[in-house]
Amino acid sequence: MKPLLFLLFAMNAAAVEIIAHRGFSAKAPENTVEAFELAWKSGADACELDIHLTADGEVVVIHDKDTKRTFPGENKVIAKTKLADLKELPTLAQALATMPADRGRFVIEIKTGPEIVPALVKVLEPLRERAKQLAIISFQKDACAAAKKALPWIPVLQLSGSKDKKKEPVDLSKLIAQAKAANLDGLDLGADWPWSDAMVAQIHAAGLKAVVYTINKPADIARYAKLGLDGITTDDPVMAKKALE
């Protein structure tokens, strides 16, 4: 690699945020306090987690709408179960408490609709002084819009695969326009998109951040970092950091 190209790659690599997907999920159970603590200890820049709303209005950390996959046995539907009966799950507050005071960021994925936002506000409002250590993401456009309106001081990014529910291609220009109309701060897009320098430039030209999910091979980590992305989500932050060295 020529000196100038090496310097440019090093600058891009240093700038990209490595986000531990559901914590250090390659080494610990996903969306657990253990996974988050291990990610911070391992040098992750950020941790992504997923949230649902319990029957009594509490915000808990779990990807699925029920406990069938992650806690085999009695299946509990989160929206129909009270917090007291979901003791195996951390609350969002408990997860946030693992974040170092001087570094790191939690990227909070809303897995429900906008109905969770009032409860989310109660948890996050006390952390206003740590705004730089928080972000919100969701596939649900109405949830993103509601979160940004209620918490304007927190960055909110729209999640999207390259195809919609009808398996039709998603138009990037329209997605950018929708994000701008809702005052969102960026796009968090899957690896199934045709990522390129031009694509990243198009997103950045609109004043939006560009993040990709979920990348788990060293060569791919290095390739995406070269594009000038703002963040890369991965199950293994240690592997990702080494890939950028």
C-alpha positions in Angstrom: 0.0 0.0 0.0 1.4 3.4 -0.9 2.2 5.8 2.0 -0.7 8.3 1.2 -3.2 5.5 0.7 -2.0 3.9 4.0 -2.4 7.2 5.8 -6.0 7.7 4.4 -6.9 4.2 5.5 -5.5 4.7 8.9 -7.4 7.9 9.3 -10.7 6.2 8.2 -10.0 3.2 10.5 -9.4 5.5 13.5 -12.6 7.4 12.9 -14.9 4.4 12.5 -16.9 3.5 15.6 -16.9 -0.3 16.4 -20.3 -1.2 17.8 -20.6 -4.5 19.7 -23.9 -6.1 18.5 -26.0 -7.0 21.5 -22.8 -6.6 23.5 -19.9 -9.0 22.9 -22.4 -11.5 21.6 -19.7 -13.7 20.0 -18.4 -14.5 23.5 -21.3 -14.0 25.9 -25.1 -14.4 25.9 -26.6 -11.6 23.8 -28.2 -8.6 25.4 -27.0 -9.4 28.9 -25.1 -7.4 31.5 -22.3 -10.0 31.0 -22.1 -9.3 27.3 -22.0 -5.5 27.8 -19.4 -5.6 30.5 -17.2 -7.9 28.4 -17.5 -5.5 25.4 -16.4 -2.5 27.5 -13.5 -4.5 29.0 -12.5 -5.6 25.5 -12.3 -2.0 24.2 -15.5 -1.7 22.2 -16.4 1.8 21.2 -20.1 1.2 21.7 -22.7 -1.5 22.5 -25.9 -2.0 20.6 -28.9 -3.4 22.5 -32.6 -4.1 21.8 -35.5 -3.0 23.9 -39.1 -4.0 24.5 -41.9 -2.7 26.7 -43.3 -4.9 29.5 -47.0 -5.2 30.4 -46.5 -2.8 33.3 -44.6 -0.2 31.2 -41.0 -1.0 32.0 -38.2 -1.1 29.4 -36.3 -4.3 29.2 -33.4 -5.5 27.1 -34.1 -8.4 24.7 -34.2 -8.8 20.9 -37.2 -11.0 20.4 -40.8 -10.2 21.4 -40.8 -13.3 23.7 -38.3 -15.4 25.6 -38.6 -18.6 23.6 -35.2 -18.4 21.8 -33.0 -16.9 24.4 -34.5 -18.4 27.5 -35.7 -21.9 26.6 -38.5 -23.2 28.8 -41.6 -21.3 29.7 -42.2 -18.8 26.9 -43.1 -15.3 28.0 -44.4 -12.6 25.7 -42.7 -9.4 26.8 -45.7 -7.1 26.1 -48.0 -9.4 28.1 -45.7 -10.0 31.0 -44.9 -7.8 34.0 -41.3 -6.9 34.9 -41.4 -9.0 38.1 -42.0 -12.1 36.0 -39.1 -11.3 33.7 -36.3 -11.5 36.2 -34.0 -13.1 33.6 -33.9 -9.9 31.6 -31.9 -6.8 32.4 -33.8 -3.5 32.4 -32.5 -0.8 30.1 -31.3 1.1 33.3 -29.3 -1.9 34.4 -27.7 -2.2 31.0 -26.9 1.5 30.9 -25.2 1.3 34.3 -22.4 -0.8 32.8 -21.3 2.0 30.5 -18.0 3.7 31.6 -18.4 7.2 32.7 -15.6 8.5 30.5 -16.1 6.6 27.2 -18.3 4.4 25.2 -21.8 4.7 23.9 -25.0 2.6 23.9 -26.9 2.3 20.7 -30.5 1.5 21.7 -32.7 -0.3 19.1 -36.4 0.1 19.6 -38.0 -3.2 18.6 -41.6 -2.0 19.2 -43.6 0.9 17.8 -43.6 4.5 19.3 -45.6 3.3 22.3 -42.3 2.6 24.1 -41.1 6.2 23.8 -42.7 7.7 26.9 -41.1 5.0 29.0 -37.8 5.4 27.2 -37.8 9.1 28.0 -38.1 8.4 31.7 -35.0 6.2 31.6 -32.9 8.4 29.4 -33.8 11.9 30.6 -31.5 11.7 33.6 -28.6 11.0 31.2 -29.0 14.2 29.3 -25.5 15.3 30.3 -24.1 12.1 28.7 -25.9 12.7 25.3 -22.7 11.8 23.4 -22.8 8.4 24.9 -26.3 7.5 23.6 -28.0 6.8 20.2 -31.3 5.4 19.2 -32.0 3.2 16.1 -35.1 1.4 14.8 -36.5 -0.2 11.7 -39.8 1.5 12.5 -40.0 4.9 10.9 -42.7 6.1 13.3 -40.7 5.0 16.3 -37.6 6.9 15.0 -39.7 10.0 14.5 -41.3 9.8 17.9 -38.0 9.2 19.6 -36.4 12.2 17.9 -39.3 14.4 18.8 -39.3 13.4 22.4 -35.5 13.2 22.8 -34.1 15.8 20.4 -30.7 15.8 22.2 -30.0 12.1 21.3 -28.9 11.1 17.8 -31.5 8.8 16.1 -30.7 6.7 13.0 -33.1 4.8 10.7 -32.4 1.1 10.3 -33.0 -0.5 6.9 -32.2 -3.5 4.8 -31.9 -3.1 1.1 -35.4 -4.5 0.4 -38.8 -3.7 2.0 -41.4 -6.2 3.3 -42.6 -6.8 -0.3 -39.0 -7.7 -1.3 -38.8 -4.6 -3.4 -35.5 -2.6 -3.5 -35.4 0.3 -1.1 -34.6 3.6 -2.8 -31.7 5.2 -1.0 -32.6 8.8 -2.1 -36.1 8.4 -0.7 -34.8 6.9 2.6 -32.5 9.8 3.0 -35.3 12.3 2.3 -37.5 10.5 4.9 -34.8 10.6 7.5 -34.2 14.3 6.8 -38.0 15.1 7.0 -38.1 13.4 10.4 -35.0 15.3 11.6 -33.1 12.1 12.0 -29.3 12.0 12.3 -28.3 9.1 10.2 -28.9 5.7 8.5 -27.9 2.3 9.9 -28.0 0.0 6.9 -27.4 -3.7 6.3 -24.5 -5.4 4.6 -27.0 -6.3 1.8 -26.8 -2.8 0.4 -24.4 -2.1 -2.5 -22.0 -0.2 -0.3 -19.4 2.0 -2.1 -17.5 5.3 -1.7 -20.3 7.0 -3.7 -23.0 5.6 -1.4 -21.3 6.8 1.7 -20.7 10.2 0.1 -24.4 10.5 -0.8 -25.4 9.8 2.8 -22.8 12.2 4.2 -23.7 14.9 1.7 -27.2 14.9 3.2 -25.7 15.6 6.6 -26.4 12.1 7.9 -24.2 9.6 9.6 -23.6 6.2 7.8 -23.4 2.9 9.8 -23.4 -0.7 8.6 -24.6 -3.9 10.3 -23.6 -6.7 11.1 -20.0 -7.4 9.9 -18.1 -10.4 11.2 -15.2 -11.1 8.9 -11.9 -9.3 9.3 -11.5 -8.6 5.6 -15.0 -7.1 5.4 -14.3 -4.9 8.5 -11.2 -3.5 6.7 -13.1 -3.0 3.5 -16.0 -1.1 5.1 -13.6 1.0 7.1 -12.0 2.2 3.9 -15.3 3.7 2.8 -15.3 6.3 5.5 -18.3 4.9 7.4 -19.1 6.4 10.8 -19.8 3.0 12.5 -19.5 -0.7 12.0 -21.7 -3.1 14.0 -20.1 -6.5 14.7 -20.6 -9.5 17.0 -16.9 -9.5 17.8 -15.4 -6.1 18.6 -12.0 -7.5 19.4 -11.7 -9.1 15.9 -12.9 -5.8 14.4 -10.3 -3.7 16.3 -7.5 -6.1 15.2 -8.7 -6.0 11.6 -8.2 -2.2 11.7 -4.7 -2.3 13.1 
